[in-house]
Amino acid sequence: MIGTLIDNVVRMGELFAGIAGADPLSAILIAVGNVLMLAAVGVLGYLTLGAAVDLVTPGA
C-alpha cells in the first residue's frame, strides 16, 4: 500500500515534468498553481497555529 503510494508520487512528478517541459506556458501555469497552493496552505497553517496558541495562552 505505501509502496504504491510512493510509486504514484514519483510517477506524478515525472508526468508533471513532461507536461511542464512541453510548453513554456504550461510551466508558468504549473508554477503559478504551486505558488497559489503554497500560499493557501501557509495561510491555513498560520491561522491554525494562531488558534492553537490562543487556546493554550491565558486570556484577558
N, C-alpha and C positions, 0 to 999 in steps of 0.2 A: 504494500500500500504506500509506504513512504518512498520506496524506490520509484514507483510510478509517478508520484508527485514530483520528485526531483527530476526525473527524466522529462516530464512535461514542462517544467520550468526552464530547463536547459533548451529544449526544443523551441519553446516560445521565444526565447532570446535569439535563437538562430533565425526564426521566421521574421521577427521584427527587424533584425539586421538586414535580411534580404529585402524586406519591404522598404526600409529607410534608404537603402542603397540604390534602389531602383529609380528614384526621382528626388531631386532636391526639395521639392515642395512637400513630399511625404516625410522627409527627415525633419523639416521645420514643423510640420503638424504634429509629429510624434513628440518632438522636443517641447512644444507648447503644451501639449496634453500632459506630459510628465510634470512640467512646472505647475500647471493648474492643480494637478492631483497632489503634488507635494505641498502646495500652499493650503489646500483644503485639509489635508491630514495634519499639517502644522497648526492650523487654527483650532481644529478639534482637539489636538493634544494640549495646546495652550489652555483652552477653556476647561478641559478635564483636569489638568494639573491645578488650575486656579480653584476649581470647585473642591478638589481633594484637600488643598491647603486650607481653604476656608472652613472645611468641615472639621479639621483637627486643631485649628488655632482658636483660642478663646476670643469671643467677640465682645463688642462693647454693648 
